[in-house]
């Protein structure tokens, strides 16, 4: 499910108009994050540190509207999607809500 952003009243309209003309209108950041608590939790509970951190990162992205914004190239309109899907699995997997499947180990992880 998605909804179209009202461009005339959007607080980010000026930023969007400025960056949309760029050939590569994307940006990235690199930051240092202390993940020692996540590491200890994952190891103590027998989980993959990578999968635990990936799950937590994607869960945080689901709570942030800017990560759910997409530009539909045909019209150039901006939409807010109900859920962000930054990584698509190579094959379809159905999981109970709140669970992640590891394609390498084929195990369900709950956090």
N, C-alpha and C positions, 0 to 999 in steps of 0.2 A: 504494500500500500504506500502511496506517496501523495504529497500535496504540493501544488505549485506555489513558489514563493511570490508574494506580492511585491514586485520590484519597486513600485512607487513609494512604498512605506517601509522597505527593508533597511535596517540600520547599517547594513554592510554594503549597500548599493554603490557608494563611491569607491570602495575597495575593489568590488567586483568589476566595475567599469574600467578602472585603472589596469588591473591585472589581466582582464580577458583579452586584451590586444597583444599580449606577449605570446611569442611562439611556444614557450614552455611555461604556462602560468601556474607553476607548482613551486612549492618550497619544502624544505626539510630542515630539521634541526638535529643536532647531536648534543646530548647532555649526559652528564655522569649521574647515575642513580645508584644509591646504596640498596642492593638487593639481598643483603645478608639475611634479613628476616625471612624473605621468600625462600631463599636457599635452605635455611634451617627447617622451615615448615615443610617444604617438599621432601627433603631428605628424611626428616623424622616420620613422615607419613608414607614413605615409599613411592613418591610420585617423581616423575621427570621434572627437573628444574625448568627446562625449556618449555614443556607443555604447561606447567603451572604459570610461568610468567606470561606466556602467550595468551592463556585463558584470561588472566587478570587484565592484561592490556586490552584485549578485545572487549571484555566486560566494561572497562572504563570508557572505551570508544562508544559503546552503545548508550551511555548516559550523556554524551556530549553531542548536541545538535550539529555543530560544524562538521563532525565526522560523517554525518548522514546526508550532507548536501551533495548533489550530483548535477552536472550540467548535461542536459540532453542535447546532443550535438545537432540534431535535425533542426530544431527551432531555436536553440541557444538559450532555452529557458532553464531556470534553476528550480530543482525540486528537493524537498526534504523527504527522505524515505523513512519508513517506520523503523527499519533495522538496517544497519550498515553491514555490508558484506565485503570487507577489504580483502579477504582471502577466500577463494572458492575451492572446495575440495575437489580432487580429481574424479571422485565418483560420489553419487548420492548416498547419503547416510541419514537414517532416521534415528533420532535419539530422544529420550525423555527430556523434558525441559530442564535446562541447567546442567546438561551433561555434554561432554566433548568426546569425540572419538579420535583416537590416534590411528592414523592410517598405517603406521609402521608396526605397532604392537596389537592393533585391533582390540584395544581394551577401553572400557568406559571409565572416565575419570570424573569424579564429583568433587566439587570444592565448595 
